Amino acid sequence: MAGKNALIVFAHQEKTSFNSALKDAAVESLKKTGWDVTVSDLYEMKFNAVLSRDDIIGNPKNPNHFNYAFETMEALEEGRLSKDIIAEQNKLRSADLVIFQFPLYWLGMPAIMKGWLERVFTQGFAYTLQNIYDNGLFKNKKALLSLTTGGSSTMYSPQGINGDINVMLWPLQNGILHFCGFQVLSPQIFWSPEGSSNKARTKMIELWKARLENISQEDPIHFVPTAMFDMSAKGGFQLKKEVQKSNTNEHYGLSVGQHLGKGIPPNNQYRSEK
Ligand SMILES: Cc1cc2nc3c(=O)[nH]c(=O)nc-3n(C[C@H](O)[C@H](O)[C@H](O)COP(=O)(O)OP(=O)(O)OC[C@H]3O[C@@H](n4cnc5c(N)ncnc54)[C@H](O)[C@@H]3O)c2cc1C
């Protein structure tokens, strides 16, 4: 990794929470190994997670029909984006690694973090219609989801009652992070801290710190390369015919999303050995 600037986007209301301890552990571990660390503590900042016309300064280009993606793209170019969005975008610009620390809420991230993504990842800043996936604007940055769950790991196995964790991770890791070009590192999942002993939780924090000490050396998880798709409207942005054909005799599809009607490759979004 070229630079050593880390941004931790943190979402938990409670300073005595396990998530808060994980955030503090990450700051400590990264700083120890020479990283500059910035934290966006979203609840502490009372970050406004709701998209509105107030996100641009001045008059909209079309006041009769406010198209958020278009209006914020124009405002970005003209320096008319709301100050709180610009402040977060500046933090992202200088970040080489972005860690999202959050408790799993309804199989996703807390609304305040989703709202941060919706408002900060504006068109023209986080993506353009030409710059997506392997060609995404954040292709020189790494990102990592660090999350806690209420449920156990077995509940999130392919046989478990909540369903395969890989399916849950796909929209966040592929749909948001990889879409914007990030190299996505294997997520750090803390299974059911509330159902664990204090000793087990302390161990979880130690392992997290140890992982972060060597995070620069980690390779990202694999996504199907954009070159394998026919990136034309005519081709429907689908896997090239020859790629589909070459998978005919395989037991599994290519990914959680590109499963080709077959089984999802095990641990496609998550390296269980981590
Ligand atoms: C709205 C909502 C939706 C939810 N949806 C889901 C869902 O879809 N799926 C799911 O699985 N779960 C879900 N949950 C559960 C949620 O994911 C867990 O409650 C959360 O992940 C636990 O993390 P925490 O930081 O809040 O834990 P905490 O309750 O803050 O901490 C757990 C324990 O760790 C202790 N602790 C704190 N600091 C330390 C430390 N330094 N060392 C050791 N121990 C420490 C605390 O004292 C506590 O005993 C949901 C919860 C809510 C509120």
The ligand as a Gaussian input file, in Angstrom:
#p B3LYP/6-31G(d) Opt

LIG

0 1
 C      -31.777000      -2.095000      15.384000
 C      -31.012000      -3.371000      15.560000
 C      -30.983000      -4.293000      14.533000
 C      -30.237000      -5.473000      14.668000
 N      -30.203000      -6.347000      13.623000
 C      -29.431000      -7.459000      13.709000
 C      -29.346000      -8.378000      12.613000
 O      -29.946000      -8.202000      11.555000
 N      -28.552000      -9.469000      12.756000
 C      -27.844000      -9.703000      13.899000
 O      -27.117000     -10.702000      13.957000
 N      -27.901000      -8.841000      14.943000
 C      -28.674000      -7.732000      14.885000
 N      -28.714000      -6.847000      15.937000
 C      -27.832000      -7.100000      17.108000
 C      -26.566000      -6.253000      17.026000
 O      -25.861000      -6.543000      15.842000
 C      -25.665000      -6.542000      18.226000
 O      -26.394000      -6.162000      19.369000
 C      -24.363000      -5.762000      18.140000
 O      -23.633000      -6.180000      17.024000
 C      -23.493000      -5.986000      19.378000
 O      -22.411000      -5.082000      19.350000
 P      -22.312000      -3.908000      20.439000
 O      -21.068000      -3.149000      20.195000
 O      -23.578000      -3.104000      20.450000
 O      -22.229000      -4.774000      21.743000
 P      -22.289000      -4.299000      23.275000
 O      -23.606000      -4.718000      23.836000
 O      -21.899000      -2.883000      23.402000
 O      -21.107000      -5.153000      23.897000
 C      -21.177000      -6.555000      24.102000
 C      -20.443000      -6.841000      25.393000
 O      -19.072000      -6.463000      25.249000
 C      -18.650000      -5.779000      26.404000
 N      -17.474000      -4.948000      26.135000
 C      -17.384000      -3.642000      25.828000
 N      -16.111000      -3.262000      25.721000
 C      -15.354000      -4.360000      25.944000
 C      -13.955000      -4.598000      25.961000
 N      -13.063000      -3.625000      25.753000
 N      -13.526000      -5.850000      26.224000
 C      -14.390000      -6.859000      26.462000
 N      -15.740000      -6.685000      26.474000
 C      -16.205000      -5.450000      26.218000
 C      -19.891000      -4.988000      26.815000
 O      -19.804000      -4.569000      28.147000
 C      -20.973000      -6.026000      26.586000
 O      -21.080000      -6.883000      27.688000
 C      -29.494000      -5.705000      15.849000
 C      -29.540000      -4.764000      16.901000
 C      -30.290000      -3.608000      16.755000
 C      -30.317000      -2.609000      17.899000

